[in-house]
Amino acid sequence: MVNRVLANIMTDDVAGTRDWYLALLPLKLHYDSDWFVILVPGTASGGPPMELGIIERNNPIVPESFRATPQGIYLTFVVDDVDIIFAHAQMLGVPVLEEPNDTFYGQRRMLVEDPNGLLIDVSSPVRA
């Protein structure tokens, strides 16, 4: 049985990355330290709990061979309304790689890049 799933973002700036995610998305701070942070959804979604960790890239618990800029992975955040997040991203000056558009698989999606070079997919179900 899996009891918990936690994705961790490695960064050189834990506080800056924490603040970026808290400013852009409806997340709240669950745990905060100078080397590790946990963010969780800001509202009860009814779905499985999600945790997002932010960890200091050069922390001794991160193997040296895995401290590079992320590749081959992206994170998806499903929100109530991606267009609201898009407007907020523009206000914050977040690098938007793809503006919101309706996909063939029933999601309205935008792509942004986080401060660490990680691809972030922010989506919401297409409204009928």
N, C-alpha and C positions, 0 to 999 in steps of 0.2 A: 504494500500500500504506500502511495506517495502522500505525504502529509502537507507538503508545502512546495511551491515552485517560486523561485526568485531569480529574476534576470538581473545581472549586475553589469553596470556600465563602468569601464575603467576610465579614469580621467586624471589629469594633472591638476585640476581645480575642482575639488569636491564641492566647496561652497558655491562657486559660480555655476556649476552644472545643476546642483540642487535648485538654486534660484531660477535658472532658466526653465526647468520643468515645472516648477511651482507657478511661475508667471504665465506659461503658455497653456497648461492643461489643468483640468479640475482634479488635482491631486492634493493630498495633505501629507504633512510630515509625520511619520510614525516613529522614527529613530534618527537621532542626529549626533554626530561626533565629528572631529576634525579629519578623520580618515575614512569614515563609512556612514552612509545615510540610507534610510529606507523610506520610500514614498508609497502611498496606497491611494486607491480611489477616494475622491473627496465625498462621494455620496454612495449609499448602498445601492448597488446595481442589481442585486438579486442573482447575479452570476457567481462563478467561482472567484474567490479572493485573488487579487493580483498584488504582487509586491515588486517594486523596482528598486534595486540597490544601486548605489553610486559609491564606488570604491577608489581610493587612491591607487593609481596605476603602479607606483613603485613600492607599494606595501609588501612586506616580506611574505604575506600569504599568497600573493600572486606570483606564479612561476615566471622567472625572467623571460622565458621564451614566448610568453603570452601577453607581454606588455605593449604590443604594437597597436597602431590605429586599427579599429575594427574593420573587417571585410567579410563578405559572405553572410551577413546577418543584417536584419533590420527589425525594428520594433513597431508593432501596430497598436494604436490606442483607438478603441471604438468609443465614440462620444455621442451625445444626443444630437448635436448639430455641428457638423464640420465647418459650415459657413461662418458660424460665430467664432470658432477657433481660428479660421483663416483671417477674419477681420482683426482679431486680437494679435495674430502673428504679424500682420502688416504694421499694426500700431507699434509693436515691440521691435520691428526691424529684423525679424527672424528670416533667415534665408529660405525662401519658398522655392522648391525645385519644380513643383507641379501644383498649379492652382486646383481647387476643388473641381472635380468632374465626375459624372456618373459612369460607373464601370459596367461591363457586361454581366458581372456577377452580383449585381444588386446593391452595391455600396457606392456612396459618394465619397471620394477620396482625395486627399491632398498629400503631398510629400514635402517634408522639410528636412533640414540638416541640423543636428544638434551641435553644440560647441565642440564636440570631440570628433566630428566627422561621421557620426552615425546617422544612417538613413532612418527617418521616422515617418511612418504612415499613420495619418490621422483620418479616420473614416467614420461614417454614420450610414445607417440603412437608407436607401433611396426611398423617399416618400412617394406614396401612390398618388 
